[in-house]
Amino acid sequence: MDYSKSVIPAHLLGDQSANLVIINPGSANVRIGLAQQDAPFNIPHCIARRTAGANQPPRKNVQDQMLNSQVTTAQHVEREKAYDVIASLLKIPFIDDEVANNSHQRKMGRVDVSSQQNSKDESVFPWTDVFQKSSSPSLAVESSSHMHETSESPNPQEGSSGEKPVKIVSEYKEYICGEEAMRISPTEPYCLRRPIRRGHLNISQHYSMQQVLEDLHAIWDWILIEKLHIPRSKRNTYSALIVVPETFDNREIKELLSIVLRDLRFSSAVVHQEGLAAVFGNGLSTACIVNIGAQVTSIICVEDGVALPHTQMSLRFGGEDVSRCLLWTQRHHQTWPPIRTDALAKPIDLLMLNRLKESYCQIYEGEVEAVGVVHSYEDGMPSGSHKTRLTALNVAPMGLFYPTLLVPDVYPPPPRTWFKDYEDMLEDTWHVDFPRRPDVSEGLYPGISNPLQMWDNYPYMSIQVKKEDNIGLAEAISKSILATGRIDLQRKLFCSMQLIGGVALTPGLISAVEERVLHAIPSNEAIDTVEVLQSRTNPPFVAWRGGALLGVIDYGQEAWIHREDWIRNGIHIASGRKYKDSYYLQAQPMCYINS
């Protein structure tokens, strides 16, 4: 029986949901909210920290594991081949024919908008104000490396009153989170960090594990205080449910639990898998979940509320790659204004491209064009607006089926060598005796000289298969469902596909998935019907909503980990306890043991 037919959500979301926080971290965005909310806060998962030397711009405005920001010649050739394949399918001119025949006409389609109209343009992103204002008597103001400037605010009457003039001190904020962090001018002394990249903690030579975890803690703490209005002093009355992506490894899950319980000081926490939560979020029990996120596309099949590990697929592309491809397409067709747009080095440009993609990209046959407003964000200058003709708007989203069009490896995974040291996240080296970090208090681990000892008995599940294939979306869905090996289940799953994530909102995508998945099924398979189910919840928030329902259903059950037990004992194996509703999750056998 479907979950929606057996349970009334309004009845579940009662008193116990008032103090339950649902956290669904993604590579590009984190969704956080109280279980009783209709929708979570959806906030860019990044933080900009002030760099040393306030009067000088940082050497690097964006700190990342990016190894190669240039498209190689081979990649460019493959991209153009993919374009022509897509053009043939969509019945539009090939890339060389289009440019040769229509470049002059397309150049004429662009009209610059006067800067006076810019202030009325609601689609423009303003530069972030990086200062926090404070006032002090003029004689008490001293110059400091983190103070930008001072200005007097004399009162016309102060001469007669004898009051001293007051100086307004503009002081740099130490860090800025969320979208505001992406809108900081490159001329300001800030460096943007993204603690999660392509479905994993963004650890690299230039971004240590300790920095990544500190940034995650700072971002989530800021959201809890500024958005949910939950001060640190009240956290012990709240519980947290973490909806983790399928791509996360067991050690990464452990680190998230430590942040929630030890650093953010929630009273208890539990982990649920994203694919499983998505099934509950749409009121189903069996489905093939296709989660098209900003940087990763994850596919997993769920049968009767149990996720099947051997069906899990991870594809290293998502919505941000479609946005970058949209820019490439316009430049190739010479429709993009002569402005410096760089989605990698200037995060504000990525915000603009994402908005253009969401507004204009769709998948339909024929030439899909529109007139839109493109913005230029030059260093330290007011934004400029350019009205331009956007063309081939149906090509970029088709890159989901032909990933060579997207060139997703601009953000490659960190080399395996980075996981061979003490910051190992993937290999089973936790038994090695390493010295305690100086910033960790002894009191957090009473009776344990080395906090890593709590993981001595936690096995690395090498039998778990995590597939990351360089194949298109349709082939990956077909491969995932066929991996179940049972014809009855396969037929049910092919007719129960769910598209979630922000890209799932792309007009025409559902029909494209159905058509292409049907063609991707091998001819010797007895499958002749496919169907994508309409989402009952806003696709970007399905997994978060499902996490809220799961959290209320099993609230207080034995899977929950209490803060004191976590700090004292960590996680141990016990045959009687496991995550009953998530066979796949690596944290399945995790439980806590009372001392």
C-alpha positions as CSV (number, residue, x, y, z in Angstrom):
1,M,0.0,0.0,0.0
2,D,1.3,3.4,-0.9
3,Y,2.4,5.5,2.1
4,S,0.1,8.4,1.1
5,K,-2.9,6.0,1.4
6,S,-1.9,4.6,4.8
7,V,-0.8,7.8,6.6
8,I,-2.2,11.3,6.9
9,P,0.8,13.7,6.9
10,A,-1.2,16.4,8.7
11,H,-1.7,14.0,11.5
12,L,1.9,13.1,11.7
13,L,3.4,16.6,11.6
14,G,2.2,17.4,15.1
15,D,4.0,18.5,18.2
16,Q,7.1,16.3,17.8
17,S,8.0,18.0,14.5
18,A,8.2,21.5,16.1
19,N,11.7,20.6,17.5
20,L,12.9,18.5,14.6
21,V,15.4,20.0,12.1
22,I,15.8,18.3,8.7
23,I,19.2,18.9,7.0
24,N,19.6,17.8,3.3
25,P,23.1,18.8,2.2
26,G,24.0,18.9,-1.5
27,S,27.0,19.9,-3.5
28,A,25.7,23.3,-4.5
29,N,22.8,23.9,-2.1
30,V,21.8,22.8,1.4
31,R,18.1,22.5,2.3
32,I,17.4,23.1,6.0
33,G,14.1,23.6,7.8
34,L,11.9,22.5,10.7
35,A,9.9,19.3,9.9
36,Q,6.6,21.3,10.4
37,Q,7.5,23.8,7.6
38,D,5.9,23.4,4.2
39,A,9.3,23.9,2.5
40,P,12.9,24.3,3.6
41,F,15.3,27.1,3.2
42,N,17.3,26.4,0.0
43,I,20.7,28.1,0.4
44,P,23.8,28.0,-1.7
45,H,26.2,25.7,0.2
46,C,29.2,28.0,0.3
47,I,31.0,30.5,2.6
48,A,33.3,33.4,1.8
49,R,35.9,34.1,4.5
50,R,37.8,37.3,4.8
51,T,41.4,37.0,3.8
52,A,44.4,38.6,5.5
53,G,45.3,42.1,4.4
54,A,42.0,43.9,4.1
55,N,43.4,46.5,1.7
56,Q,44.6,43.9,-0.8
57,P,42.4,41.6,-2.9
58,P,43.0,37.9,-2.2
59,R,45.3,35.9,-4.4
60,K,42.5,33.4,-5.0
61,N,38.8,34.5,-4.9
62,V,37.6,30.9,-5.2
63,Q,39.2,28.0,-3.3
64,D,38.5,24.7,-4.9
65,Q,40.0,21.4,-6.0
66,M,39.6,22.5,-9.6
67,L,42.5,21.1,-11.5
68,N,41.7,22.1,-15.1
69,S,39.4,25.0,-16.0
70,Q,40.2,24.7,-19.8
71,V,38.4,22.5,-22.2
72,T,41.0,20.4,-24.1
73,T,41.0,20.1,-27.9
74,A,39.7,16.5,-27.7
75,Q,36.9,17.6,-25.4
76,H,36.0,20.4,-27.7
77,V,35.8,18.0,-30.7
78,E,33.6,15.6,-28.7
79,R,31.4,18.5,-27.6
80,E,30.8,19.6,-31.2
81,K,30.0,16.0,-32.2
82,A,27.5,15.7,-29.4
83,Y,25.9,19.0,-30.5
84,D,25.4,17.7,-34.0
85,V,23.9,14.5,-32.8
86,I,21.5,16.5,-30.6
87,A,20.7,18.9,-33.5
88,S,19.8,15.9,-35.7
89,L,17.4,14.6,-33.1
90,L,15.8,18.0,-32.4
91,K,15.6,18.9,-36.1
92,I,17.7,22.0,-35.9
93,P,20.7,23.1,-38.0
94,F,24.1,21.6,-37.3
95,I,26.5,23.8,-35.4
96,D,28.7,24.9,-38.3
97,D,25.7,25.5,-40.6
98,E,24.0,27.6,-38.0
99,V,26.9,29.8,-37.4
100,A,27.8,30.2,-41.1
101,N,24.4,31.1,-42.2
102,N,23.0,33.2,-39.4
103,S,25.8,34.8,-37.5
104,H,25.1,38.3,-38.9
105,Q,21.4,38.0,-38.2
106,R,22.0,36.9,-34.7
107,K,24.4,39.7,-33.9
108,M,21.7,42.1,-35.0
109,G,19.3,40.6,-32.4
110,R,21.3,42.1,-29.5
111,V,20.3,45.5,-28.1
112,D,22.1,47.0,-25.1
113,V,19.9,48.2,-22.3
114,S,20.7,51.6,-20.8
115,S,22.2,51.6,-17.4
116,Q,19.3,53.7,-16.1
117,Q,16.9,50.8,-16.6
118,N,19.3,48.5,-14.7
119,S,18.0,49.7,-11.3
120,K,14.5,48.6,-12.3
121,D,15.6,45.1,-13.5
122,E,14.6,42.6,-10.8
123,S,16.7,39.9,-12.4
124,V,20.0,41.6,-11.7
125,F,22.1,40.4,-8.7
126,P,23.5,43.2,-6.6
127,W,27.0,43.1,-5.2
128,T,27.0,42.1,-1.5
129,D,27.7,44.7,1.2
130,V,30.7,43.1,3.0
131,F,30.8,45.6,5.8
132,Q,29.1,45.6,9.2
133,K,28.6,49.1,10.7
134,S,29.5,50.1,14.2
135,S,29.8,53.5,15.8
136,S,32.3,54.8,18.4
137,P,33.5,58.1,19.7
138,S,36.0,59.7,17.3
139,L,38.8,59.6,19.7
140,A,38.4,55.9,20.4
141,V,38.6,54.8,16.8
142,E,41.9,53.2,15.9
143,S,43.0,51.9,12.6
144,S,42.8,48.2,12.1
145,S,43.5,45.7,9.3
146,H,39.8,44.6,9.3
147,M,38.4,48.2,9.4
148,H,37.8,49.6,6.0
149,E,37.0,53.3,6.6
150,T,35.5,55.8,9.1
151,S,33.3,58.7,8.5
152,E,32.0,61.4,10.9
153,S,28.3,61.9,11.3
154,P,28.1,65.3,13.1
155,N,24.8,66.6,14.5
156,P,24.1,70.2,13.5
157,Q,23.2,70.8,17.1
158,E,26.1,69.1,18.7
159,G,28.2,72.3,18.9
160,S,25.7,73.8,21.4
161,S,25.2,70.6,23.3
162,G,28.9,69.8,23.7
163,E,28.5,66.2,22.4
164,K,31.6,64.6,20.8
165,P,31.3,63.7,17.1
166,V,30.7,60.0,16.4
167,K,32.6,58.1,13.7
168,I,30.9,55.3,11.8
169,V,33.3,52.4,11.5
170,S,32.9,50.1,8.4
171,E,34.3,46.8,9.5
172,Y,34.7,43.8,7.3
173,K,32.5,40.8,8.1
174,E,34.7,37.8,9.1
175,Y,32.6,35.5,6.8
176,I,29.5,35.6,4.6
177,C,27.4,32.6,3.8
178,G,24.9,31.5,1.1
179,E,24.0,33.5,-1.9
180,E,25.5,36.7,-0.5
181,A,28.9,34.9,-0.5
182,M,28.5,34.3,-4.3
183,R,27.7,38.0,-4.9
184,I,30.9,39.4,-3.4
185,S,32.9,41.5,-5.8
186,P,36.3,39.9,-6.8
187,T,37.9,43.2,-5.7
188,E,37.0,42.5,-2.0
189,P,39.3,40.6,0.3
190,Y,37.3,37.4,0.4
191,C,37.8,33.8,-0.7
192,L,34.8,31.6,-1.6
193,R,34.8,28.0,-0.4
194,R,32.4,25.2,-1.2
195,P,32.8,22.4,1.4
196,I,31.0,19.8,-0.8
197,R,31.9,19.3,-4.5
198,R,30.4,16.6,-6.8
199,G,28.8,14.7,-4.0
200,H,31.8,14.4,-1.7
201,L,33.6,16.5,0.9
202,N,35.7,18.9,-1.2
203,I,39.1,17.9,0.3
204,S,42.2,18.7,-1.7
205,Q,45.7,19.8,-1.4
206,H,44.5,23.4,-1.0
207,Y,41.4,22.7,1.2
208,S,42.1,20.5,4.2
209,M,39.6,18.3,5.9
210,Q,39.6,20.5,9.0
211,Q,38.8,23.6,6.9
212,V,36.0,21.7,5.1
213,L,34.4,20.6,8.4
214,E,34.8,24.1,9.9
215,D,33.1,25.7,6.9
216,L,30.2,23.2,7.1
217,H,29.8,23.9,10.7
218,A,29.9,27.7,10.1
219,I,27.3,27.6,7.3
220,W,24.8,25.3,9.1
221,D,25.3,27.3,12.4
222,W,24.6,30.6,10.5
223,I,21.4,29.1,8.9
224,L,20.1,27.8,12.3
225,I,20.6,31.3,13.9
226,E,19.7,33.6,11.0
227,K,17.0,31.6,9.2
228,L,15.5,29.2,11.8
229,H,16.2,31.5,14.8
230,I,17.5,28.6,16.9
231,P,20.2,30.0,19.1
232,R,23.0,27.8,20.4
233,S,21.7,27.8,23.9
234,K,18.4,26.2,22.7
235,R,19.9,23.5,20.5
236,N,19.8,20.8,23.3
237,T,16.0,20.9,22.9
238,Y,16.1,20.1,19.2
239,S,16.9,16.9,17.2
240,A,18.3,16.7,13.7
241,L,17.7,14.4,10.8
242,I,20.3,14.3,8.1
243,V,19.2,13.3,4.6
244,V,22.5,12.2,3.1
245,P,23.3,11.9,-0.6
246,E,23.9,8.4,-2.0
247,T,27.4,9.5,-3.0
248,F,28.6,10.0,0.6
249,D,30.9,7.4,2.2
250,N,30.6,6.1,5.7
251,R,33.4,8.3,7.0
252,E,31.8,11.4,5.5
253,I,28.5,10.4,7.2
254,K,30.4,10.1,10.5
255,E,31.8,13.6,10.1
256,L,28.4,15.1,9.4
257,L,27.1,13.4,12.6
258,S,29.9,14.8,14.6
259,I,29.2,18.3,13.3
260,V,25.5,18.0,14.2
261,L,25.9,16.4,17.6
262,R,29.3,17.7,18.9
263,D,29.6,21.1,17.3
264,L,26.0,22.2,16.7
265,R,25.0,20.6,19.9
266,F,21.7,18.9,18.9
267,S,20.4,16.5,21.5
268,S,20.0,13.6,19.1
269,A,20.3,12.8,15.4
270,V,19.5,10.2,12.8
271,V,20.7,9.6,9.2
272,H,18.5,8.7,6.3
273,Q,19.4,8.1,2.7
274,E,18.3,10.6,0.1
275,G,16.8,8.2,-2.4
276,L,14.7,6.5,0.3
277,A,13.5,9.8,1.7
278,A,12.5,10.8,-1.8
279,V,10.2,7.8,-2.1
280,F,8.5,8.8,1.1
281,G,8.4,12.4,0.0
282,N,6.1,11.5,-2.9
283,G,4.0,9.0,-1.0
284,L,5.3,5.9,-2.7
285,S,6.9,2.6,-1.5
286,T,8.5,1.4,-4.8
287,A,10.2,3.7,-7.4
288,C,13.3,4.4,-9.4
289,I,14.6,7.7,-8.0
290,V,16.4,9.9,-10.5
291,N,17.9,12.8,-8.5
292,I,19.3,15.4,-10.9
293,G,21.2,17.8,-8.7
294,A,23.4,20.8,-9.4
295,Q,26.6,18.8,-9.7
296,V,25.7,15.1,-9.4
297,T,22.9,12.9,-10.8
298,S,22.1,9.9,-8.6
299,I,19.9,7.0,-9.5
300,I,18.7,4.3,-7.1
301,C,15.8,1.8,-7.0
302,V,13.7,1.4,-3.9
303,E,11.4,-1.6,-3.4
304,D,8.8,-1.7,-0.6
305,G,10.7,1.0,1.3
306,V,14.1,-0.6,1.0
307,A,16.8,0.9,-1.1
308,L,18.7,-1.6,-3.3
309,P,22.4,-1.0,-3.2
310,H,23.4,-2.7,-6.5
311,T,21.1,-0.4,-8.4
312,Q,22.9,2.8,-7.3
313,M,24.5,5.0,-10.1
314,S,26.3,8.3,-9.8
315,L,26.7,10.5,-12.8
316,R,29.2,13.4,-12.5
317,F,27.1,16.1,-14.1
318,G,24.0,18.2,-13.1
319,G,22.3,21.5,-13.4
320,E,25.5,23.7,-13.2
321,D,27.0,21.8,-16.1
322,V,23.8,22.6,-18.1
323,S,24.2,26.3,-17.2
324,R,27.8,26.4,-18.4
325,C,26.8,24.6,-21.6
326,L,24.2,27.2,-22.2
327,L,26.9,29.9,-22.1
328,W,29.1,27.9,-24.5
329,T,26.2,27.4,-26.9
330,Q,25.4,31.1,-27.0
331,R,29.1,32.0,-27.6
332,H,29.4,29.5,-30.3
333,H,26.4,31.0,-32.1
334,Q,27.8,34.5,-31.4
335,T,24.6,35.6,-29.6
336,W,26.3,36.3,-26.2
337,P,27.2,40.0,-25.6
338,P,30.9,41.0,-25.6
339,I,31.2,40.8,-21.8
340,R,33.6,38.8,-19.6
341,T,31.4,36.0,-18.2
342,D,33.2,33.3,-16.2
343,A,31.1,30.8,-14.2
344,L,34.1,29.3,-12.6
345,A,36.0,32.3,-11.4
346,K,33.0,34.6,-10.8
347,P,30.3,32.9,-8.8
348,I,27.8,35.7,-9.5
349,D,28.0,34.8,-13.2
350,L,27.0,31.3,-12.3
351,L,24.0,32.7,-10.4
352,M,23.0,34.6,-13.6
353,L,23.5,31.5,-15.9
354,N,21.4,29.3,-13.5
355,R,18.6,31.8,-13.7
356,L,18.7,32.0,-17.5
357,K,18.7,28.2,-17.6
358,E,15.7,28.0,-15.3
359,S,13.8,30.7,-17.3
360,Y,14.5,29.6,-20.9
361,C,15.9,26.1,-21.3
362,Q,13.5,23.4,-22.4
363,I,13.5,20.2,-24.5
364,Y,11.3,20.4,-27.6
365,E,11.9,19.7,-31.3
366,G,12.6,22.6,-33.6
367,E,14.4,25.9,-33.0
368,V,13.8,27.2,-29.5
369,E,14.8,30.8,-29.1
370,A,13.9,33.7,-26.8
371,V,14.9,37.3,-26.1
372,G,16.4,37.7,-22.7
373,V,18.4,40.1,-20.6
374,V,22.0,39.1,-19.8
375,H,24.0,40.9,-17.1
376,S,27.7,41.8,-16.9
377,Y,29.4,42.0,-13.6
378,E,32.8,43.7,-14.0
379,D,35.1,44.1,-11.0
380,G,34.0,46.9,-8.8
381,M,31.6,48.3,-11.4
382,P,27.8,48.5,-11.3
383,S,26.2,45.6,-13.2
384,G,25.3,46.2,-16.9
385,S,22.3,44.8,-18.7
386,H,22.3,43.6,-22.3
387,K,19.1,42.5,-24.2
388,T,20.0,39.6,-26.5
389,R,18.6,36.9,-28.6
390,L,19.2,33.5,-27.0
391,T,19.2,30.5,-29.4
392,A,19.3,26.7,-29.3
393,L,17.8,26.7,-25.8
394,N,16.9,23.1,-26.1
395,V,20.4,21.9,-26.7
396,A,22.1,22.4,-23.3
397,P,19.5,20.3,-21.3
398,M,19.9,17.5,-23.8
399,G,23.5,17.2,-22.5
400,L,22.0,15.1,-19.7
401,F,21.7,12.3,-22.3
402,Y,25.0,13.2,-24.1
403,P,27.3,14.2,-21.3
404,T,30.3,14.9,-23.6
405,L,28.3,18.1,-24.5
406,L,28.6,19.3,-20.9
407,V,32.3,18.6,-20.3
408,P,31.6,17.9,-16.7
409,D,35.2,17.2,-15.7
410,V,36.0,20.8,-15.0
411,Y,35.6,19.8,-11.4
412,P,37.3,16.4,-11.3
413,P,37.3,14.2,-8.2
414,P,40.3,14.7,-5.9
415,P,43.2,12.3,-6.7
416,R,43.1,9.2,-4.6
417,T,46.5,10.1,-3.2
418,W,44.8,12.8,-1.1
419,F,43.1,10.1,0.8
420,K,46.2,8.2,1.8
421,D,47.1,10.5,4.7
422,Y,45.6,11.2,8.1
423,E,42.7,13.0,6.5
424,D,41.6,9.7,4.9
425,M,37.9,9.6,4.2
426,L,37.6,6.4,2.1
427,E,40.3,3.9,3.1
428,D,40.3,1.8,6.2
429,T,43.1,3.5,8.1
430,W,41.3,4.6,11.2
431,H,43.1,2.1,13.4
432,V,46.3,4.0,13.0
433,D,47.3,5.9,16.2
434,F,47.5,9.6,15.3
435,P,48.0,12.4,17.8
436,R,45.0,14.3,19.0
437,R,44.1,17.5,17.2
438,P,45.0,20.4,19.5
439,D,41.7,22.1,18.9
440,V,39.7,19.1,20.3
441,S,39.1,19.2,24.0
442,E,39.9,16.1,26.1
443,G,36.6,16.4,27.7
444,L,34.8,15.5,24.5
445,Y,36.2,12.0,24.6
446,P,36.4,10.8,28.3
447,G,38.3,7.6,28.6
448,I,39.5,7.7,25.0
449,S,43.0,8.8,24.4
450,N,42.5,8.8,20.6
451,P,39.1,9.8,19.3
452,L,39.7,7.7,16.1
453,Q,39.6,4.6,18.3
454,M,35.9,4.8,18.4
455,W,36.0,3.7,14.7
456,D,38.4,0.8,15.2
457,N,35.6,-1.8,14.9
458,Y,33.7,0.0,12.1
459,P,34.3,-2.0,8.9
460,Y,34.8,-0.4,5.5
461,M,32.1,-2.0,3.4
462,S,34.1,-2.9,0.3
463,I,31.2,-5.0,-1.0
464,Q,29.2,-1.8,-1.6
465,V,29.2,-0.9,-5.3
466,K,29.3,2.8,-6.1
467,K,29.1,3.1,-9.9
468,E,30.2,6.4,-11.5
469,D,29.9,5.9,-15.2
470,N,30.4,8.4,-18.0
471,I,27.2,7.5,-19.7
472,G,24.0,9.4,-20.4
473,L,20.9,9.7,-18.2
474,A,18.7,7.2,-20.2
475,E,21.4,4.5,-20.3
476,A,22.1,4.9,-16.5
477,I,18.4,4.6,-15.6
478,S,18.0,1.5,-17.8
479,K,21.1,0.0,-16.3
480,S,20.0,0.7,-12.8
481,I,16.6,-0.8,-13.1
482,L,17.8,-3.9,-15.1
483,A,20.3,-4.5,-12.3
484,T,17.4,-5.7,-10.0
485,G,17.3,-8.9,-12.0
486,R,13.6,-9.6,-11.6
487,I,11.3,-9.0,-14.5
488,D,8.2,-8.2,-12.3
489,L,10.2,-5.6,-10.4
490,Q,11.8,-4.2,-13.5
491,R,8.4,-3.7,-15.2
492,K,7.1,-1.9,-12.1
493,L,10.2,0.3,-11.8
494,F,10.2,1.3,-15.4
495,C,6.6,2.6,-14.9
496,S,7.5,4.2,-11.5
497,M,10.4,6.6,-12.4
498,Q,10.6,9.8,-10.3
499,L,12.6,12.8,-11.4
500,I,13.7,15.0,-8.5
501,G,16.1,17.9,-8.0
502,G,16.1,21.3,-9.6
503,V,16.7,20.2,-13.2
504,A,13.6,18.0,-13.0
505,L,11.6,21.3,-13.5
506,T,12.9,21.6,-17.1
507,P,10.0,21.7,-19.5
508,G,9.9,18.7,-21.8
509,L,12.3,16.7,-19.7
510,I,9.7,14.1,-18.6
511,S,8.8,13.2,-22.2
512,A,12.5,13.1,-23.2
513,V,13.3,10.7,-20.4
514,E,10.4,8.4,-21.2
515,E,11.3,8.3,-24.9
516,R,15.0,7.9,-24.5
517,V,14.8,5.3,-21.6
518,L,12.5,3.2,-23.8
519,H,15.1,3.2,-26.6
520,A,17.9,2.5,-24.1
521,I,16.4,-0.8,-23.0
522,P,18.1,-3.7,-24.8
523,S,15.9,-5.4,-27.4
524,N,16.1,-8.8,-25.6
525,E,14.4,-7.4,-22.5
526,A,10.7,-8.0,-22.2
527,I,9.9,-4.3,-21.4
528,D,7.7,-2.2,-23.6
529,T,6.3,0.5,-21.3
530,V,8.0,3.3,-19.4
531,E,6.5,6.1,-17.4
532,V,7.7,9.0,-15.3
533,L,5.4,9.7,-12.4
534,Q,4.3,13.3,-11.8
535,S,5.9,14.6,-8.6
536,R,3.4,15.5,-5.8
537,T,6.0,17.7,-4.1
538,N,8.2,20.4,-5.5
539,P,11.0,18.3,-7.1
540,P,14.0,20.1,-5.4
541,F,12.4,19.5,-2.0
542,V,11.1,15.9,-2.3
543,A,13.9,14.3,-0.4
544,W,13.8,17.0,2.4
545,R,10.0,16.5,2.7
546,G,10.4,12.7,2.9
547,G,13.1,13.2,5.6
548,A,10.6,15.2,7.6
549,L,8.0,12.4,7.3
550,L,10.5,9.7,8.2
551,G,11.7,11.7,11.1
552,V,8.2,12.0,12.6
553,I,7.4,8.3,11.9
554,D,10.4,6.9,13.7
555,Y,11.0,9.7,16.2
556,G,12.2,8.3,19.5
557,Q,13.0,4.9,18.0
558,E,16.3,3.1,18.6
559,A,18.0,4.3,15.4
560,W,18.4,7.8,16.9
561,I,21.8,8.7,18.3
562,H,21.9,10.8,21.4
563,R,24.6,13.4,21.8
564,E,26.1,12.1,25.1
565,D,26.4,8.6,23.7
566,W,28.0,9.8,20.5
567,I,30.6,11.8,22.3
568,R,31.4,9.0,24.8
569,N,31.3,6.0,22.5
570,G,30.9,6.9,18.9
571,I,29.4,4.2,16.7
572,H,29.8,0.5,17.3
573,I,28.4,-2.6,15.7
574,A,25.5,-4.4,17.2
575,S,23.6,-7.2,15.5
576,G,20.3,-6.1,16.9
577,R,20.2,-2.6,15.7
578,K,20.4,-1.1,12.3
579,Y,18.7,1.4,10.0
580,K,15.7,-0.8,9.3
581,D,14.5,1.3,6.4
582,S,17.7,1.7,4.4
583,Y,19.5,-1.4,3.3
584,Y,21.9,0.5,1.1
585,L,23.2,3.1,3.5
586,Q,26.7,2.4,4.6
587,A,25.7,3.5,8.0
588,Q,23.2,0.7,8.2
589,P,24.7,-1.2,11.1
590,M,25.5,2.0,13.1
591,C,24.1,2.2,16.6
592,Y,25.1,3.7,19.8
593,I,25.8,1.8,23.0
594,N,25.1,3.2,26.4
595,S,28.0,3.1,28.7
